[in-house]
Amino acid sequence: MALMFFTAVVSLFLQAQVGPQFLQHFGYIHLFSLLTLWTVPTAIMAIKKGDIKAHKRKMWLLYVGAIIIAGGFTLAPGRYLHTLLFN
């Protein structure tokens, strides 16, 4: 979780290269970084309180949102990973 949190922070410094930009820097994919920055601390707080159900729900949200959906967006045409894998 620490590495996911660190990666989310670092990704906010990377400029969006594909799609519309906000403030001439951020793109839609940055929303998943914000999701990660919110979910990791709240999941840790939930497990420390013993709320396993909330922790499980937050980890599921993080997995689906930040890994499956955001990971899928990295394969979109015009992105570096798409070019690397399919060209």
Secondary structure, 3 states (H helix, E strand, C coil): CHHHHHHHHHHCCCCCCCCCCECCCECCCHHHHHHHHHHHHHHHHHHHCCCHHHHHHHHHHHHHHHHHHHHHHCCCCCCHHHHHHHC
